[in-house]
Amino acid sequence: MNADAEVLHEARERVLGRIEAACGRVGREPGSVALVAVSKTVSVERLRAAVEAGLDVLGENRVQEAAGKIGFVEGATWHLVGPLQSNKARRAIELFDVIESVDSVDLAGRLGRVAGELRPDRPLPVLLQVNVDADASKAGFAPADLVDRLGELADLHGLELRGLMTIGRLVATAEEARPTFRALRELSERLRADEARLGSDLSMGMTDDFEVAIEEGATIVRVGRALFGERPHDHADEHGALHAHAPDVGHDHDHPHDAASG
């Protein structure tokens, strides 16, 4: 293991320790939480070291940037955690193993049709992005709209609806993000009571708030800064969104607008 891989391995161990502690507080198994390492702006060379260090689930915010990396990094599973335009749906399906940012019926329909062409025997795993807080700066389904349209989405044969994703609010402390995460979990429970085809995954939480997200039921956390360090434009979501907690506390700003990054 080279020096960069060792540094990343140590960072991974620190984050896994935080995940384990958060799970312990609410009686969950640490293995119930998947860590997505948000890798926007990280070089191919460093991503190879990350995979060597055990960070083998990588999250990218943009299709174009990911296209220049994915073919050069072996051994990784790739999640799209940032916004996706319908005209890039085909390329996204070719590149990514999971798309976490399906934020409209139109986009879901496009993905379902193209996935049916490209991988007819393998539905594309996706998460439905929910704008829990009705924040005009964020994309995603309004909860009420998702209640009304979920059956239609579940009928798309090219997609596997693994669960829901959200981006936390702009808040000064992680604790203040708790209502958002709790609301997503409660929405998931209500939806799945009526629609068995919706999976139970909850992708929520980034570097500064993922412990709170885990306490509220997160099964996927999107972490960037705590693994890779500060990067240019870190203050724009690990989801590609501007999620920041506060100017200094920042949510990894690995948030979803741009990336749901974290």
Secondary structure, 3 states (H helix, E strand, C coil): CCHHHHHHHHHHHHHHHHHHHHHHHCCCCHHHCEEEEECCCCCHHHHHHHHHCCCCEEEECCHHHHHCCHHHCCCCEEEECCCCCHHHHHHHHHHCCEEEEECCHHHHHHHHHHHHHHCCCCCEEEEEEECCCCCCCCCCECHHHHHHHHHHHHCCCCEEEEEEECCCCCCCCHHHHHHHHHHHHHHHHHHHHHCCCCCCEEECCCCCCHHHHHHCCCCEEEECHHHHCCCCCCCCCCEEECCCCCCCCCCCCCEEEECCCC
